[in-house]
Amino acid sequence: MDIGELIRELRNAHGWSQARLADEINARHATTLTREYIARWERGKVTPRGFYLAALSSVLDVPLAVLEDPMMRRTFLTDVAGTAIAPVIASDLLARGFAARLTGGPSAEAWEDKLAAYGSDYMSMGAADIQRRVAGELVVIQQQLEQPRLWSAAARLMTLYAKTFPGSDGSAAVRWYRMAATAADESGDLAARVWVRGRAAIALGYEGASLGVADVLADQALALSDRPSLGLLNSIYGKAHAAALRGDRATALALDTQGRRIFDSAGSHEQTSDYAVPWWRLNVFRSLLLARLGDSSRSRPPPTPGPPDPAQAARSAARRPHATPAPARPHPRAPCTTTWGPDRRSHATHRRTPGPPSHPEPRGEPPHPPAHPPYRADEPATRE
């Protein structure tokens, strides 16, 4: 492990941004570091030495010898982090857990509000911040599981927590997805049981990680209910991606067709929640799926928007009373399409072509997707 990677891991363990780390060093050591300079350390563009190594040692609570010795850095996170970092974090978590037990903790309705907020926050916050916050919530809700309804909330929190682990740590994500499925079963809530399994299946299938687990969780969701739902939709596309990665073209295309029919019945109008599947997220699922199949003829931009739904507009206004419509953007000379990843963290713009753009697999989604209606499975083939 190089020193830049270690600095990044230690910073994330504290739940700090790069700007926060720079501020902590400046406050303690009267320096004038900026976020950009921290970023250069973490990317390996500049190597901190001498004075700055000592500053990092004191601010990040790590022995100076670890920062100086490449051999010690390799094992520090597993051998030393438990004693250098965990006590500070564990103290706060234990206090929150016991307080919840003594006071009864939030109500079921309050947990539902928290879940809705996390669904929106996930689209804009860093994974490390979400992971730290959700870890605290799991400690609290663990003290309230006498109520079946709270098992459902806990299962959805576990699913969100699993998503914060990077693809390189797939085993940790799988462990939490499986626990989330078990917790959902304890709730007796059929919708939660299907949704948790479906969300896990699409996350694993899209990332191309643990395809066997993705198939198992998707099959469990399909066996639980065939009623159109977001959980069922996620399950279908999780299986479709797994089939595409295995080279089973016929199965992947059949599942794509089935998924679009389900979307017509259960697709989301909500645009800004990780729990939703609006048209742009379906477009993300399909774009990567068809790219994996090498089938450029089926990928098309969504149709022209129709008249707005007054009832839906009223519901959206009630949920976001201070929201203002985005200003209209001028239409470019040549139409473009934007490819978005399932977590809205990055995007790439391409000139429209007959098929999916030839670029690396999308890794994220920006926070404000363009407003278009969903695909419809009953449209002519040229509009698929």
Secondary structure, DSSP 8 states (H G I E B T S, - for coil): --HHHHHHHHHHHTT--HHHHHHHHHHHH-----HHHHHHHHHTSS---THHHHHHHHHHT--HHHHH-HHHHHHHHHHTHHHHTHHHHHHHHHHHHHHHHHH--S-HHHHHHHHHHHHHHTTTS-HHHHHHHHHHHHHHHGGGTTSHHHHHHHHHHHHHHHHTS-GGGHHHHHHHHHHHHHHHHHHT-HHHHHHHHHHHHHHHHHHT--HHHHHHHHHHHHHH--S--HHHHHHHHHHHHHHHHHT-HHHHHHHHHHHHHHHHHH-----S-TT---HHHHHHHHHHHHHHHT-GGG-----------HHHHHHHHHH-TT----------SS-EEEEE-TT-S-EEEEE--SS---SS------SS--------TTS-GGG-
